[in-house]
Amino acid sequence: IGAMLESAKQLGRTRVANKVRFAWWGAEESGLVGSTYYVSSLPAEDLGRIALYLNFDIVASPNFVYFVYDGDDSDAIGAGPGPDGSAAIEKTFEAFYDSRGLPYKGTDLSGRSDYGPFIAAGVPSGGLFSGAEGIKTADEAALWGGVAGVAYDPCFHQACDTYANNNDFALDVNSDAVAYSVLQYAMNTEDVNAVKGKGNFQLVPGNSE
């Protein structure tokens, strides 16, 4: 939530080419209720205007891995590829981590989180994930640190999942990844849907950053 709120705040300081809608879905754990209702209630014309969907559900697990949703099914694990354009979204996140010299790993675009209703409706989708109840392997611990043989988030769906249950380093990195992707697609979605972006990035007068 915090990473998205900060991205929304900073995006408000820019002149973007595309409309960006931030959403915090209700009742995800009860069957993707909020996101399913949203997608199913949209008129077909409005649904067709959605260039892509970005999902950020769990980005700072205490025993984290930098997972990127596998939009092109290059890992050949689980579900197949996402809707056309999902592979490009995956590459956007990979480019971010490459720019930081950080390792990353694909994770199945299975529909388990709130992107599920969007991919079912044919909307290109992607995003980040730092791990939940899955167990960290020795190879992953060698790359990202942490403890092998322990869940990525030992407090997943438990009372100990409080504001303190974060890895601050992962939160910092993935917050930047959220902002990077949101800003890129706020300006240009050409890699996803072949629609060229309008104009150039411009800062709001008075802002120097």
N, C-alpha and C positions, 0 to 999 in steps of 0.2 A: 504494500500500500504506500509506504513512504517513498519508495523509488518512483512510483507513478505520480504521486502528488508533487514531488519536486520537479519531475520532468514537465508536468502540466504547468507548474508555476513558471519555469524557465521558458517554456514554449510560448507563453503569453507575452514574452518580451520580444518576440520575433514576428516578422511578417512572413507568413507561410503561404505556399501556393495551394495547398489542399486542406480541406476541412479535416480536423482530427477530433474524434470523440473518445474520451476516456470513460471507462465503465468499470464499476466494482460490482460484481454479480452477487446476488443473494442466493443462499441455499445450494452452493456448489456441491457440498458433501452429501446433500440429500437427493442427488440425481441431476446436477447441472440445471436446476430449476430456473434460476434467473436468466442465464444465457439462452436456454432453450425457449423460454417465453419471448425473449427479445427477438430472436431470429424468426420464430414462428409467427409473431404478430406483425412483422414488417410486410408492407405491400411488396410485391415482386419488383416493382420499379425501384423502390428504395433499397431493397436487398442488392439489386444489380449495381447500385452506385458504390457499394463497398469494395474498394480496390483490394484490401487485404485486412487481415486481423492479426494482431500481435498478442501473445499470451505470456503473462508474467506471474506465474503461480509458484511460489517458493523460490526465492533467488538468493537466500543467505543461510542455507542449512549449516549447522555447526560442524558437520563432518562432510563438507561440500565437495562436489565435482562441478565443473563448468559443462553442463549438458546443453546441447543445441538440438531443437526438434528436427528430426531427419525428414525434411520435406521431399527429398528425391528418392528416398528408400535406398540410399547407397549402402547402408548397413545391412540391408536385406533381413531385417529382424522385425517380426510382428506384422503390423499393418503395412499396407503398400504405401506408395507415395501420396502426398497431399494433392489437392487441386492444382492445376497449372498455375505456376507462379510461386508455389511454396518452396521450390528448390532455390529460387533467387533469394527468398527471405533467409533461408538457411545460410547462404553464402554471405549475406550481409553481416550476420552475427559472427561467422567464421572470420571475416575480414577484420572485425573489431578485435577479436582475441589475437589474431595474427599481428595486428598493429601494436599490441601490448606484449608480444612475445609469450603469450600464455597458452597452455594446452587446453583443448576442449574435446568433447566426445559427443557423438550423436546419441539421441534418445528417441524411441519410437513415437511417431505421430499417431498415437493409438486412439485419440478421441476421449481420453480419460478426464481431461480437464475442460475448462470452459471453451476451448477452441473447438470441441467436438461438434456442437451444433453448426458452427460456421463451416467446417470442412464438409459436413454432411450436406450443406446447402451449396457447396461448390466454391466457397470463398477461400482464396489462397491464404494460408495461415503459417505461422511459425512463432518462435519465441525461445525463452530460456527456462531452465529448470536446474536447481542445485541438488535435487535428490530428496526423497522422503523416507519410506520404510525399507527401501532396498538396502542391501548390505554392501559396504565398500570393499572392493577387492584389494589384494596386495599390490597389483599393478597400478590401481588408481591412487592408493596411498603413496606410492613412489612418485607419482606425478604431481599430486595436489596436497600431499601431507595428510594429516589426520590419522585415523586409526582404522586399520584393516579389520574386517570381521565384525564391524559395528555398523549400525544403520547410519545412513547419511544424516538423518534427523531422528535421533533416539526419542525425541519428545513428540513426534508426529501423532496428532490426534490424541494427545494426552494433556493432563492438567499442567504439566511443566512447560508446555509450549507457550511461553510468555514473551514479552518484548526482549527479555534477556537471552532468549534462545536463538541467537543469531551469531554468525561469524562476521565480524565487522569488516574484515578484509574482503570477503566475498561480497558483502553488501556494497562496499565502495566500488568494487570493480563492476559488479552487475548493474548497479545504479547508472554507471556511465554507459554500459551497454544498452540499457533501456533508453536513455536519453539519445544516444547515438542513432539507434534505429528509428525512434520516433521522429527525430528531426530529419533524418534522411528521407523518410517516406512522407513527411509533411511537406517536403519540397519537391519530391520527384518519385513517382511510382513506375517509371518507364521499365525498369528491369522486371517488374512483376506483371504489368498489363499493357506494356508498349505504349502507354500514354505519356508523352513527353511533358516534363515539368514546365511550369510557367515562370519566367523571370529568374532572378538570381536571389541567393540568400541575402537579406538585408536586415541589419540590426535596427531596433527601434531607436530613434534619435535620443541621444543622451546616455545610451549604454555603450560602454567601451569594451565589454567582454565578448 
